[in-house]
Amino acid sequence: TQHSNPSIIIEDLGETNATSFTWIVDVAAGKWIGFDVTDSKNALAQSAAVLVQPGSEYYQL
């Protein structure tokens, strides 16, 4: 997340049935973020921390 508290949601990317999608990144470079993904059965998966890099504003998930 963008905050020191990793449980704070900074953005909800909504629902999708796609196997991938593109997110327009609106988090400042240099911030560490993580992704939580919940499936249709409410099973939760979490990504490792990702450092937002300067450059392209698009991130393929």
C-alpha positions in Angstrom: 0.0 0.0 0.0 0.9 3.6 -0.2 0.7 4.0 3.6 2.7 2.6 6.4 -0.3 0.5 7.4 -0.6 -2.3 4.8 -4.2 -3.0 5.6 -5.3 0.4 4.2 -6.9 0.1 0.8 -5.7 2.9 -1.5 -7.7 1.9 -4.5 -10.4 -0.7 -5.4 -9.8 -1.9 -8.9 -13.2 -3.5 -9.1 -14.4 -6.8 -10.4 -13.4 -8.6 -13.6 -13.7 -12.1 -15.1 -10.6 -11.3 -17.3 -7.3 -13.2 -16.8 -5.4 -9.9 -17.0 -6.2 -6.2 -17.2 -4.3 -2.9 -17.4 -4.3 -0.5 -14.5 -3.5 3.2 -14.9 -1.1 3.8 -12.0 -1.9 6.8 -9.9 0.5 6.0 -7.1 3.7 8.0 -6.8 7.0 6.4 -7.9 9.0 5.1 -4.9 6.0 3.8 -3.0 5.7 0.2 -2.1 2.3 -1.4 -2.9 0.7 -4.8 -2.7 -2.3 -6.4 -4.4 -5.1 -8.5 -2.8 -7.1 -10.6 -5.1 -10.3 -12.4 -4.0 -11.9 -15.0 -6.2 -15.6 -15.9 -6.6 -15.4 -18.2 -3.5 -13.9 -15.3 -1.4 -10.5 -17.0 -1.3 -7.8 -14.3 -0.8 -4.4 -14.2 -2.6 -1.8 -11.5 -1.9 1.1 -10.3 -4.0 4.5 -9.6 -2.7 5.4 -6.0 -2.3 6.0 -4.1 -5.5 8.0 -0.9 -5.8 6.3 1.6 -8.1 8.9 2.7 -10.7 9.0 6.1 -12.5 8.0 5.9 -16.2 5.0 4.4 -17.8 1.7 5.0 -16.1 0.3 1.6 -17.1 0.7 -1.6 -15.2 -0.4 -5.0 -16.6 -1.9 -7.3 -13.9 
